[in-house]
Structure formats: C-alpha cells, structure tokens
Amino acid sequence: MKSQFPNEGRRRWHLRVLEEFWTGASFSTSGLDVNAPATKQPLAPEVLQDGDPFDQLSEGQEIGFLLRTDFSNEDAWQAFCSNLRDSEREFAEALQPDDSNTEERTSPGQGIRMEAEEDSDSDNDMDSIPTPLINVVNPASTEDRLIFNKMSNLAALRLLNDVDIRLSPSPPPGTTRIDPPNRLIDQAGWQEIYSGMNIWIYDTLSNVDHCVRLVSQQGNVYGTATGDSWRARGTHICDIQFNIIYLGMQIDFGGLDRWDYVERKRNLDEANWRIT
C-alpha cells in the first residue's frame, strides 16, 4: 500500500487497507461468529507507527481539536474564539487546589454518564492538565480552507484520528440488524471506529447558535453510528473535554438516540464512497 501511494500518510494507508477489508470478496456474513472476541486486527502492527502529514496538529499538549469548517463570518468566529479562551482561563482557575474536589464537578448537558475508574491516577493527572485544553485549527491558506470547508464528521475523523474496526454493539433482544448494513453501525457484525483527540467542529450554524458539533468516535448503542454528533455551547467545551479525558465521562443520553440525524445520514452516505 505504501509503495502504491508513497505521498500519503498513515491514516490514508489504513483507510485503504480497511477499504479492501470492507469490499473484498472474502468478506461476507457467512461463517462469521459475531460473538467471538475481536482478537485479530486488519492493520499490521508495523504500520501503526508510520507518520502522517497531519500529526503535526497533535504535537502540542492540548487534548481536543476545534476545527473551523465555515469561513463566512470572521467576526462571529473571532468572538467565539475569544469566549473559548475566556472559558479556558476560568476553567483553569476553578481547578486550583483551593477549590472543591474535582470529583464533585458537574457537567452541562443531558444524558451524560460518568465512569471514573477507582484505581486511576487521576490525582497525578490533575497536576499535568495542559493549558490551553483545545487546539484551535483555523486554516489560513485558500488550499487548506478547501480541505476543511463544510467538512463532515466522518471526514474530520479520517483526517485527524486513526481508524480501526471492532465488533459492533449487539442489537437489543427481539430486533434485527440494520438493513442495509453500514460500516459505521454494523456491517456483518463489524463497526468502523476511530481513536485520537476528540474533535469539535465549528460550522455555519455556529455563527448563529454559538455551538459546535462534538463528534463521537464510535457508536456505543446499537443503531447509533461512528461519527454521530450533538451540539454543545462553546462555553461548555472545556468542561466537557476535561470530564471526558480525566473523569471518564461518556455521552450516551441514557441509552436514547438523541444524536443529530442529519449529520448521521451525511456520514452514512460518505462511508459508502470509495477511498480514491
């Protein structure tokens, strides 16, 4: 794969490998035990260490990306960034040792579940919390803006996160698997997933509602999809990002499907496009 496409990087090579997995003649539902443990990865370990052109965006200490994907209103964007930085400073001040125990923090948003590990090293982690928390990606050149302009959730994941697959969540008792199948939800018992820094997307609607899309890296309830998103206010980004990374917060809406269906449909359609 590397010799065929030498000018690409790790993430694109991995997507090409998985494209062959999804579309290969040997891939079918016959003989597949969807209850078996996912012990075999389609990606060879030696390729996981390859470099990628966009690795430079994650070389800092930040723990999340904010991607600008709309360039129609500079004033709205600048105001949003100013408010974000103000909220980052306020959040950092609130974490000073004299404040209340961070375990008692609450987060904005409905349906958010906390899962903090009992034997974690969270106290030590608190000492190394980066400032700022969020890496703001604001493309400057016309060429770069064409890459990010109106970017979908799936496109953002594929650009800045690393792809893999896992067994899809099990359908609830008495229900059947989705039809037609889709790799972002369930294709022959498998699901395409991503890992890396969390991605927040500033889009056209952000100019008006001052919210951004928080992109999920996998679907945790059957029927939800990798790349699903929901809108969070810009002033809540730091609080939510902190809780995701340091306190194990998961967003599942209590098992209900409250993700943005329009964005899901867009992702599901794009997932069927061949990697070219």
Long-range contacts (C-beta under 8 A, 24 or more apart in sequence): 2-47, 2-50, 9-50, 9-51, 9-52, 9-53, 9-54, 9-55, 10-47, 10-48, 10-50, 10-51, 10-52, 10-55, 10-162, 11-52, 11-54, 11-158, 11-159, 11-160, 11-161, 11-162, 11-163, 12-52, 12-275, 13-47, 13-50, 14-43, 14-47, 14-162, 14-163, 14-164, 15-158, 15-163, 15-275, 16-275, 17-42, 17-43, 17-47, 18-42, 18-43, 18-163, 18-165, 18-192, 19-274, 19-275, 21-165, 22-183, 22-187, 23-274, 27-188, 28-188, 29-188, 29-189, 32-188, 32-189, 34-167, 34-168, 34-170, 34-188, 34-189, 36-167, 37-167, 38-165, 38-166, 38-167, 41-164, 41-165, 42-165, 43-164, 48-162, 54-159, 54-160, 57-135, 57-137, 57-160, 58-135, 58-160, 58-196, 58-197, 60-130, 60-135, 61-130, 62-130, 62-132, 62-133, 62-134, 62-135, 62-197, 63-130, 63-133, 63-134, 63-197, 63-198, 63-241, 63-245, 64-133, 64-134, 64-135, 64-197, 64-198, 64-199, 64-200, 64-237, 64-241, 64-245, 65-134, 65-135, 65-137, 65-160, 65-197, 65-198, 65-199, 65-200, 66-134, 66-135, 66-136, 66-137, 66-200, 66-201, 66-202, 66-212, 66-237, 67-137, 67-148, 67-151, 67-156, 67-160, 67-199, 67-200, 67-201, 67-202, 68-136, 68-137, 68-138, 68-139, 68-148, 68-202, 69-148, 69-149, 69-150, 69-151, 69-156, 69-201, 69-202, 69-203, 70-149, 70-150, 70-202, 70-203, 70-204, 70-206, 70-207, 71-145, 71-149, 72-204, 72-207, 73-207, 76-206, 76-207, 76-208, 77-138, 77-202, 77-207, 80-202, 80-206, 80-210, 80-234, 81-136, 81-138, 83-210, 83-234, 83-235, 84-134, 84-136, 84-234, 84-235, 84-237, 84-238, 85-132, 87-234, 87-235, 87-236, 87-237, 87-238, 87-239, 88-131, 88-132, 88-133, 88-134, 88-238, 91-133, 91-238, 91-239, 91-242, 92-129, 92-131, 95-126, 95-129, 102-126, 102-246, 102-247, 103-247, 105-239, 105-243, 105-247, 107-236, 107-239, 107-240, 107-243, 107-249, 108-232, 108-233, 108-236, 108-239, 108-240, 109-232, 109-236, 109-240, 109-251, 110-253, 111-251, 111-252, 111-253, 111-254, 111-256, 111-258, 112-240, 112-243, 112-249, 112-250, 112-251, 113-249, 113-250, 113-251, 113-252, 113-254, 114-243, 114-247, 114-248, 114-249, 114-250, 115-248, 115-249, 115-250, 116-247, 116-248, 117-248, 120-248, 122-246, 122-247, 125-246, 126-246, 129-242, 129-246, 133-237, 133-238, 133-241, 133-242, 134-200, 134-237, 134-238, 134-241, 135-197, 150-203, 150-204, 151-201, 152-227, 152-263, 152-266, 152-267, 152-270, 153-199, 153-201, 153-213, 153-215, 153-227, 153-228, 153-229, 153-263, 153-266, 153-267, 154-184, 154-226, 154-227, 154-266, 154-267, 154-270, 154-271, 155-270, 156-199, 156-201, 156-215, 157-194, 157-199, 157-215, 157-217, 157-226, 157-227, 158-194, 160-196, 160-197, 160-199, 161-194, 161-195, 161-196, 161-197, 161-199, 161-217, 162-194, 162-195, 162-196, 163-192, 163-193, 163-194, 164-192, 164-193, 164-194, 164-195, 165-190, 165-191, 165-192, 165-193, 166-190, 166-191, 166-193, 166-218, 167-191, 168-219, 168-222, 169-219, 169-220, 169-221, 169-222, 170-222, 171-222, 171-223, 172-222, 175-222, 178-223, 182-225, 182-268, 182-271, 182-272, 183-271, 184-219, 184-225, 184-226, 184-227, 184-267, 184-268, 184-271, 185-219, 185-222, 185-223, 185-224, 185-225, 185-226, 185-268, 186-222, 191-218, 191-219, 191-226, 192-226, 192-271, 193-217, 193-218, 193-226, 194-218, 194-226, 198-241, 198-244, 198-245, 200-232, 200-237, 200-241, 201-229, 205-231, 206-234, 210-234, 210-235, 212-237, 213-260, 213-263, 214-240, 214-251, 216-251, 216-259, 220-250, 220-252, 221-252, 221-255, 221-257, 223-257, 224-257, 224-259, 225-259, 225-264, 225-267, 225-268, 226-267, 227-263, 227-264, 227-267, 228-259, 228-260, 228-263, 228-264, 228-267, 229-259, 229-260, 229-263, 230-258, 230-259, 230-260, 231-260
